Amino acid sequence: MRIEKICMESFMGKKDFTLTLAPGVNILEGDNESGKTTVADFIRFMLYGASSKGIGGALSERQRFLGFGETAFGGYMELSARGTRYRIDRKITAAANGFRESLQISDLATKSQVLKGENAGDALLGVPETVFSRTAYITQADGAYSGGEELSAAIENLLFSADETVSTEKALKKLDALRVSLLHKNGKGGQLSDLAAEREALSARLEKALSDNSEIIAKEGSLADTLKRIEDNRTEYSRTKKLCELYDSYIAHTRFEKLDAVDAHLAELDRAEAALLARFDGFAPDGEYLGRLRQAAENAAAEEMRVAGAERALKVAADARAAAEETPETGEDRDLADAARRAGGAAKAARTLNIIGIILLLLGAAAAGVVYLLRLDAPLYAAAGGAAAAGVLLLILAGVRRAKAGTLLRSFGVSSAGELDERLRAAEESRTAAEEARAHTREREASARALLESAKETLAEKKRALADILSRLGGGETDAVAGLAEAYIRDAEKLRTERQAAEEEKKHLTAETRAYDRETVAATLAPVGDLSVFEKVDITEYRRRRDFCENALAALESKKSDLEKALAALHATVEKPALLRAALDALDRQYAAAKAKYDAAELAIRAIGNASEGLRTRVSPRLADYAGKLLSAVTGGSIGELGVDSTLALTYMAEGGAHSVEYMSKGTKEAAYFALRLALVDLLYKEEKPPLVFDESFAYADDRRTERMLRLLCALAGEGVQSVVLACHSREGDIAAKFGCTRLHLD
C-alpha cells in the first residue's frame, strides 16, 4: 500500500492541511507541536477510524481528534493498493447524542463507491487495527512494547484461521465447556444424560397415549370429514355466490339500461313540454286560469241578466209614472174648490163690510154726539148722519154677502164655512196624495234608469275582463277558449303524470343501482359475452343453493368448533401419539446431534491442541530468526541472536546464556523491537504490505544505528514498502539524504 496524498479538512486543530508523499522513505521534519503526531494519527484514522471509548478516564480518540471549538473532524486520503487507486473520505460530526460518522471509499479510476461498510485497513491490508497499530504504527513510547500477549493471540488466530478474533485458546475453552455441557466427566449429567432420561419418560407416555387415544382418533376422523365437507361447501358456495353476483350484475346492467331509457323518455317529455308551452307563446293555462275564465263568463252573464232586469224595472217605473201623470181631477173637487173660493170671498167681503159698517156707524154716532154736545154746525150733523147711514148700508151689504155665502154652503150640504173648509182640506189632501204618487213614480223611474246605467257599466267592465282572459289564448268564444284551455290542461296533466311516473321510476332505479358502478358491472359481465344466457338462469335455485351452502357452512363451522373444543379438552388430558412419536423422533435426532457434537468436540479439542502447539513451535523460530538478522544489521553484528516467546517478549544471547532485553540499553532495546516489528510485518502482511509510520522512533539511537535502520527501510522500499519517518530534528533527514529519500518540512 502506498499513500499518495492526505488532506486534513479539520483534525486535532489542524485545518486545510495537504501533504503529498512519495514512494519509498519520506522524512517529515517539524518542530514540537507542529503536527507530526497529528499526521501519524490522521493516517491511522483514515484507515481504521477513531475509537469512541476512553481507557482509565482518558479522552477517547474521537474526543482527542475533535479540535477545540470544532463540531467535526476528518478529511480524505488518496492511496494505491492491490493495483487500484482509492480515495478515502471520512468525517465524524459531534451531535447532541454522541458522534455521527460518514465514510466513503471510492475507486479513483471508475469514480464508483467500493468497500461499503468496511474500513480500508481491514479490507486492503487484511489485518485489524490492533495488529496495524502494534506492527506498522511505531511511536517513541512503543519501545517497551506493551500488549504482547494480546498481539500474540491475534497473530496465532490470523495464522491459524485468517481471523484475529478467533482465539484458539478461547476455542479450546469453549469446546471443553461444550463437551462438559453435553456429558459430565462422571457420565451422570449433561445434555446427553438428560436426553436419555427424557426419551425413556417419553416412550412411557407414548405407550399410555396409544391406549387412551381411540376417542381422539374418532373425533379427528369426524373433524377431517367435517373439514372436507366445509371445503366442498365453501367451493360450492363460492361458485353459486359468484353466479348470483354475476346475475346481480346482469340485473344492475338491465336497470342501468332502463335508467338510460327513462332518461331518454324524460328528455322526450322535456321536448313535449317545451312544445306545449310554445302553443300559447309561453303561457300555460291551468286550473286557476280556467276557473277565472269561467268565473268571468258567469260574471258577464250575471251582469247581462242584471241589465235586462234593470231595463224591465225601468219600463215598469216609466209606465207607472205615465199612469200617475194621466189621472184627471174630479168635477166635484173643482166645484168644491170654486165654492170654497167664492164662499170664502163672500165671507171675507161680509166681514170687511161688517167691520167698515160698524166703524162708520160708530163714527157717525160718535160724531153726532160730539156735535150735539158741542152744539156744532148742522153740516156736521149731516156728515155724522151720513157716516152712520153709510155704516148701516155697509152692514146691510155685509148681511147680503153672508146670506149669499150661506146659500152657497147649503148647496154643498154644509152649514158652515168650517165644514166647507174640512171638505176642502180633505180634497186638498187627496190632491196632494195624487201629486206625491206622481212624484214617487218619477223617482222610481229615475232610480231604475240609474241602476240600468250602472248595470251597463258593470257589464262592460265584466266583458272587458272576460276579453282580457280570453286574449291569453288568442281570443274567441268563451266555450271555444275554455275547450282549448281544458285540452292544454289535459295534455299538461298527462305529461306531468308521465314525468312523475318516469321520475319515480328513475328514483327507484337509481336507488337500486346505487351500490353498483356502471364500469365495474360492465367489466364484470365482459367475460360472459352473450347476456341473454341470464334470461334462462333459474336464479331462485342458485340463490337457494347459495343460501343452503352458507347455512351449511355455518352449521359445519359450528360442528368444527365443537369438535375442536372437544379435541382440545381431550388433548388437555390425553396426549396425542403422533405428537409424542414426533417428539420422540425429534428427541432421537436431538440425542444423535448432541452425541455427534460431543464426539466432534472431543476430536476438535485434540486437533486444535496439536495444531496450536505446532503453530507456535513453527512461528516463534521464524520470528526470532528474521528479527535476529535485522537486529544484527542494525547493531553491526554485536547482537545477532534473539529469542521470542509466546507473548512476543524478547531475549538475546550473550555470554553463553539467554537474557531479557530489559538488560539492554534503551537504544539497543528500541532497535530490538524495531527489528521485531519489521519481522512481524513480513510475517503477517502477506498480500499487501502496510505503510510504516515512525513517530520519533529513533530518538534513542545514535547516528550510526539510525543510518542502519534507515538503510533497512530503503531496502524495504525496493520491495514496495512505503515509510513515513516523523522527526523533530534534521538528523534523520540529513542521513536519509544519502540514500535519495524524500525530505519534507512541516511549517
GUDO-783297 format. One record per residue (C-alpha): residue in three letters; x, y, z. Coordinates in pm, whole numbers, plus 50000, padded with zeros to 5 digits. Example, Ala and Ser with C-alpha at 12.3 -4.5 7.8 and 13.67 -1.06 7.14 Angstrom:
REM residues 2
ALA512304955050780 SER513674989450714 
REM end
This chain:
REM residues 747
MET500005000050000 ARG501305034649914 ILE499825067050048 GLU499855093649776 LYS498135123049941 ILE496495132850267 CYS494205162850324 MET493065173050672 GLU489975194650649 SER489905196951028 PHE491825173351256 MET493205179351607 GLY493155216751544 LYS494885214551205 LYS492775227950918 ASP493025226550541 PHE496395208750552 THR497535188850248 LEU500585166450222 THR501835146449922 LEU504005116049997 ALA506445098649766 PRO507015061249729 GLY509775047149949 VAL511045065950256 ASN509545100050345 ILE511305120650617 LEU508825145350765 GLU510605171350982 GLY508955195951216 ASP509275213151549 ASN507425201251855 GLU503675208751832 SER503995213251455 GLY501635183851388 LYS503885153651324 THR501895130551554 THR498745145851408 VAL499835133251063 ALA500505098351205 ASP497135097351383 PHE495365110151070 ILE496825081550860 ARG495595055951115 PHE492215074151138 MET491765072450760 LEU492485035050759 TYR490595024251074 GLY488525053051210 ALA488555065251570 SER487545047651888 SER484675061852092 LYS485925046552417 GLY488455061452659 ILE490605039952886 GLY491095047753255 GLY489205080653240 ALA491275093652946 LEU489635110752650 SER488525088252367 GLU490195091852027 ARG487095109251892 GLN487295134752172 ARG491055139852115 PHE490755143151738 LEU487985169451767 GLY489625203751764 PHE488795228952033 GLY485605247451944 GLU485025224651641 THR481955203051573 ALA483545178351328 PHE486875163651219 GLY488025144750912 GLY489345147950560 TYR490445124650281 MET493415103350178 GLU494405090149835 LEU496365057449815 SER497115028149589 ALA496804991749689 ARG496444958549507 GLY496794975949171 THR493965001049231 ARG493955037549334 TYR491455046749608 ARG490215077749782 ILE489005075450144 ASP486635102950267 ARG485945100350639 LYS484275125550868 ILE482935123651223 THR480485150051349 ALA479685157151711 ALA475955155551789 ALA473835160352099 ASN473545122752150 GLY477135113452057 PHE479055112351728 ARG477865105851372 GLU480375091251122 SER480335092050743 LEU482725070350536 GLN483075066050162 ILE485795047049976 SER485915053749601 ASP487755038049310 LEU489545068049154 ALA489515051948810 THR485775044548794 LYS484635071249046 SER482395044549200 GLN481955036849568 VAL483615004349685 LEU484194985350008 LYS480904997350154 GLY480664993450532 GLU484354983050565 ASN487465000350694 ALA490155003850430 GLY492764988550663 ASP490674957450726 ALA489764953150360 LEU493054961950188 LEU495714951650444 GLY493804921850580 VAL494624929450946 PRO492644946551223 GLU493534979651379 THR495134962051681 VAL497664944151462 PHE498344975051247 SER498924997551549 ARG501374972551707 THR503314964351396 ALA503344991751128 TYR502505021851351 ILE505595028451569 THR505995056551822 GLN508765065052067 ALA506655052352356 ASP506435017952194 GLY509965009252289 ALA508684988652586 TYR506224971152354 SER503164966452578 GLY500284943152490 GLY502454914952363 GLU500094887652486 GLU497104902752304 LEU499124906851983 SER500474871752017 ALA496964857752039 ALA495874878051736 ILE498914865751540 GLU498084829851624 ASN494474834751524 LEU495414851551197 LEU497844824351101 PHE495504796751215 SER492134808851088 ALA492764841050891 ASP490644858851158 GLU492384875751452 THR489134874651655 VAL489094836551654 SER491194827251957 THR492484791551969 GLU492754792852345 LYS489244805552378 ALA488134779552127 LEU489614751752337 LYS487894765052646 LYS484584767452464 LEU484954732552322 ASP485724718552665 ALA482744736952812 LEU480594723252529 ARG481864687752594 VAL481094690452967 SER477644705352896 LEU476894675552674 LEU478094649052918 HIS479704653253254 LYS483014636353306 ASN481414612053553 GLY478804602953287 LYS475884613553510 GLY474724646853391 GLY474744669553090 GLN472544671952785 LEU473114636152668 SER472194622053009 ASP469134644353029 LEU468034634752677 ALA468334597652758 ALA466164601753067 GLU463664622852875 ARG463484596852599 GLU462664569352848 ALA459854590253002 LEU458544599752656 SER458414563352546 ALA456284555052851 ARG453914583952772 LEU453624572152412 GLU452574537152520 LYS449904551552750 ALA448664576152485 LEU448254548352228 SER445894530252463 ASP443894561652554 ASN443604577552209 SER440684558952042 GLU438154586952107 ILE440574613151977 ILE441104592551662 ALA437324590251610 LYS436824627651665 GLU439784635851446 GLY438214614351174 SER434954633051220 LEU436854666051215 ALA438644656050894 ASP435314646850736 THR433824679650857 LEU436774699150716 LYS436294681150383 ARG432614689850382 ILE433444725650475 GLU435834727650184 ASP433264712249946 ASN430524735650069 ARG432874765250054 THR433714756649694 GLU430034753049603 TYR429184784449799 SER431884803949615 ARG430594790849281 THR426934798449347 LYS427794831549511 LYS429794840949203 LEU426874831548978 CYS424474851449196 GLU426834881049188 LEU427044878048809 TYR423254876648792 ASP423024906849025 SER425464924748794 TYR423254914748499 ILE420174928348679 ALA422134960048757 HIS423084961748389 THR419434958848281 ARG418494985448534 PHE421225008048402 GLU419715002748055 LYS416235010648193 LEU417715041148361 ASP419115052348026 ALA415675046447865 VAL413995066348142 ASP416485094648091 ALA415705093847718 HIS411955094347794 LEU412455123648031 ALA414305141747752 GLU411325134947519 LEU408975148347788 ASP411155179447814 ARG410745185047441 ALA406985178147455 GLU406555202247747 ALA408555228547560 ALA406335224047252 LEU403205225547469 LEU404445257147638 ALA405125272747297 ARG401485266147193 PHE400315298747360 ASP403605318247338 GLY404895306247671 PHE401585309847858 ALA400485278548038 PRO396765278048122 ASP395955258648432 GLY393005251248654 GLU393235285548809 TYR393095301648465 LEU390135280248365 GLY388385289148691 ARG388985326148632 LEU387705322448273 ARG384515305348383 GLN384005329648669 ALA384475359248433 ALA381955343948188 GLU379485337848470 ASN380015373248597 ALA379385387548249 ALA376255365848207 ALA375015376448550 GLU375575413048459 GLU373645408248133 MET370725393948331 ARG371035422848572 VAL370905447648282 ALA367815430048143 GLY366165431648486 ALA367075468448518 GLU365535475248177 ARG362305457748280 ALA362215476948608 LEU362725509648418 LYS359855501648186 VAL357555493848482 ALA358575526348656 ALA358045546548337 ASP354625530848286 ALA353695538548649 ARG354795574848611 ALA352855579248290 ALA349755564448452 ALA350115587148755 GLU350525618248543 GLU347465609648331 THR344935607048633 PRO342355637748599 GLU340915658548887 THR337095652148965 GLY334395679748896 GLU333225678849250 ASP336635686949364 ARG336805716349124 ASP333275729249223 LEU334105725049586 ALA337235744249538 ASP335415771349342 ALA332595773149602 ALA335185774749871 ARG336805803649686 ARG333525821449635 ALA332245813749985 GLY335505824550120 GLY335375856449915 ALA331815863950021 ALA332565857150383 LYS335605878450362 ALA333705906750192 ALA330915903650453 ARG333415906250734 THR335105935750571 LEU331855953550505 ASN330645944650853 ILE333725959351011 ILE333715990250798 GLY329965994650858 ILE330355991351228 ILE333226015551223 LEU331306040551016 LEU328206036051232 LEU330186041251543 LEU331986070851395 GLY328626086551289 ALA327116080951632 ALA330146094751797 ALA330256124251566 ALA326566131351629 GLY327126130051999 VAL330036153551975 VAL328146177351753 TYR325206176551986 LEU327226181552291 LEU329266208052133 ARG326476223351951 LEU328246223951634 ASP327016233951295 ALA324276214751108 PRO326586202650833 LEU328476184351089 TYR325236166851185 ALA324666158150828 ALA328156144150798 ALA327766124051116 GLY324406111450993 GLY325876102950654 ALA328646082750820 ALA326086064551027 ALA323936058450722 ALA326926045650531 GLY327726022350817 VAL324176009250817 LEU324356004150445 LEU327595985650475 LEU326125963650744 ILE323175955850516 LEU325575947050235 ALA327505925350477 GLY324305906950560 VAL323605901850190 ARG327035887950146 ARG326605864650444 ALA323245852850303 LYS324855845649968 ALA327665826350137 GLY325075806450337 THR323185797750021 LEU326435786049864 LEU327325764850170 ARG323955748850177 SER324365739649811 PHE327325717549914 GLY325455702750209 VAL327355721550477 SER326105745050725 SER329155764750794 ALA332365776050640 GLY334255753250880 GLU332605722950739 LEU333375735750394 ASP336975740250496 GLU337045704650622 ARG335625693050291 LEU338195714650115 ARG341155701450327 ALA340105665750255 ALA340005673449884 GLU343435690449910 GLU344915660850091 SER343595637849818 ARG345115660149554 THR348415661849744 ALA348495623849772 ALA348005620649399 GLU350795645349338 GLU353075626549572 ALA352235594349393 ARG353185610349063 ALA356475623049220 HIS357225588249356 THR356735572249019 ARG359115597648870 GLU361695589649136 ARG361295552249075 GLU361835557948706 ALA364985578848771 SER366325552449013 ALA365595524448767 ARG367315544348492 ALA370445549948713 LEU370525513048810 LEU370315504048443 GLU373245526748358 SER375295512148645 ALA374485476848534 LYS375515485348180 GLU378845499748302 THR379495468948519 LEU378565446648224 ALA381055465048004 GLU383745460848273 LYS382985423648311 LYS383085419047933 ARG386475436647920 ALA387825413748197 LEU386485383348012 ALA388015395747685 ASP391385400447860 ILE391305364847992 LEU390215351547652 SER393045370647482 ARG395695349747671 LEU394695320847446 GLY394135341547130 GLY390595353047198 GLY387305339047068 GLU384175324947217 THR384285315647583 ASP383355279447524 ALA385935275547250 VAL388705291547459 ALA387675270747759 GLY387915240047537 LEU391465250047435 ALA392435255347799 GLU390895222347902 ALA392765204547621 TYR396035221347727 ILE395445211948089 ARG394685176147990 ASP397865174547780 ALA399945191048055 GLU398465168148316 LYS399245138248100 LEU402845149948056 ARG403095157648428 THR401735123348514 GLU404175106948274 ARG407045127848419 GLN406105118748774 ALA405975082248681 ALA409315084648495 GLU410995103648779 GLU409625079149033 GLU410935050448821 LYS414295068248789 LYS414385073249165 HIS413785036049223 LEU416285025848955 THR418895049849095 ALA418365035749444 GLU418615000249311 THR421845007649121 ARG423465029749386 ALA425515000649518 TYR426904993449169 ASP429425010648948 ARG428485010348580 GLU432065004248462 THR432634977248722 VAL429394959848618 ALA430434961748252 ALA433904947948336 THR432344920048543 LEU429984909848261 ALA432554913947981 PRO433814877948003 VAL430234865047974 GLY429684879147628 ASP426104869647543 LEU423974882847830 SER420894865047704 VAL422094834247892 PHE420914850848212 GLU417344850348083 LYS417404812348113 VAL419054811748457 ASP416914799348744 ILE418354824248989 THR415944812949259 GLU417524778449253 TYR421054792749260 ARG420174815449549 ARG418584786549731 ARG421754766149682 ARG423934795449785 ASP421894801350100 PHE421864763950170 CYS425664762750139 GLU426014793550354 ASN423794778650624 ALA425544745250588 LEU428904762550625 ALA427714779550941 ALA426474746351079 LEU429674728350974 GLU431834756051120 SER429864752751443 LYS430374715051433 LYS434054720251356 SER434334744051650 ASP432594718951877 LEU434904691051759 GLU437974713051803 LYS436854722752152 ALA436174686452237 LEU439554676352095 ALA441214704952281 ALA439604692652601 LEU440734657052523 HIS444214668652430 ALA444384686152767 THR444114652152936 VAL445104627152666 GLU448364630852482 LYS448464626352107 PRO450524596551996 ALA451534612951670 LEU452904642951856 LEU454614620652110 ARG456054599551831 ALA457224630951651 ALA458654643851977 LEU460374610652035 ASP461794611551681 ALA462924647251736 LEU464434637052068 ASP466264608651897 ARG467574633051638 GLN468484657451912 TYR470284629952103 ALA472094619151786 ALA473054655151711 ALA474244660852067 LYS476244628352054 ALA477764638551722 LYS478544672851869 TYR480154656252172 ASP482274633751950 ALA483214663651731 ALA484194684152036 GLU486414655852157 LEU488054653651817 ALA488374691751781 ILE489984695752123 ARG492634670952032 ALA493154685251683 ILE493324722051789 GLY495654714352076 ASN498024696251844 ALA497724723151570 SER498174752751806 GLU501234737651964 GLY502714730251624 LEU501904765351502 ARG503624782251796 THR506554758651753 ARG506884768951387 VAL506174806651415 SER508364816751709 PRO511614804051546 ARG510754822351224 LEU510174855051407 ALA513294850451616 ASP515424842151312 TYR514274871351096 ALA514264896451382 GLY517754884851482 LYS519044890851130 LEU517534925651124 LEU518914933951470 SER522354921651364 ALA522204945451067 VAL521224974451292 THR523804967351564 GLY526584959451324 GLY526634923051430 SER527084929351803 ILE523764911751872 GLY522594886751621 GLU520564860551802 LEU517134867551954 GLY514524846352126 VAL510754853152102 ASP508314837252349 SER504514832952322 THR503894868752448 LEU506394883252198 ALA508784890752480 LEU512414891652354 THR515564875652486 TYR519084877652348 MET522034855052370 ALA525154868152545 GLU527954852652747 GLY526674817852673 GLY523144823652801 ALA519744839352726 HIS518994873052880 SER515904895652884 VAL516074926652664 GLU515414946552981 TYR519144943553041 MET519784961752713 SER520324999152684 LYS517355019752571 GLY518775024352225 THR519534987252183 LYS516134976852318 GLU514505001452078 ALA516474986051793 ALA515434950851905 TYR511734959151896 PHE512264977851565 ALA513594945151425 LEU510684925551581 ARG508114948651420 LEU509684945251077 ALA509714907651124 LEU506024908151222 VAL505194929250916 ASP506974903750696 LEU505094875350869 LEU501544889350891 TYR501074911350582 LYS501064885850301 GLU499014902250023 GLU499684939250085 LYS502504954850286 PRO501384984350502 PRO502915019050504 LEU505305020650804 VAL504845050851031 PHE507685060051271 ASP506895088451512 GLU510165098651684 SER511075061551687 PHE514865067651650 ALA515225091751942 TYR517435068552146 ALA519515055751853 ASP522885070551773 ASP523695083051425 ARG525265050451317 ARG522305028751419 THR519895054651279 GLU521685052550944 ARG521485014350953 MET517735014651033 LEU517085039750753 ARG519145017950519 LEU516874988550609 LEU513815009850531 CYS515325019350195 ALA515864982650124 LEU512224975750207 ALA511255004549975 GLY512814984249697 GLU510214957549783 GLY507384983249761 VAL507154992050133 GLN506485029050197 SER507775045250518 VAL506935078250686 VAL509555089050943 LEU508475118051168 ALA511325136651340 CYS511775169251526 HIS515475172251432 SER517235173651099 ARG519445143451178 GLU517175117151019 GLY516735139250712 ASP520445145750675 ILE521215108550699 ALA518385098350466 ALA519545123250208 LYS522495100050142 PHE520045073850014 GLY517945097349799 CYS514935097050037 THR512195123350016 ARG512535151150272 LEU509515172050375 HIS509055200150626 LEU506105209250844 ASP505695246750887 
REM end
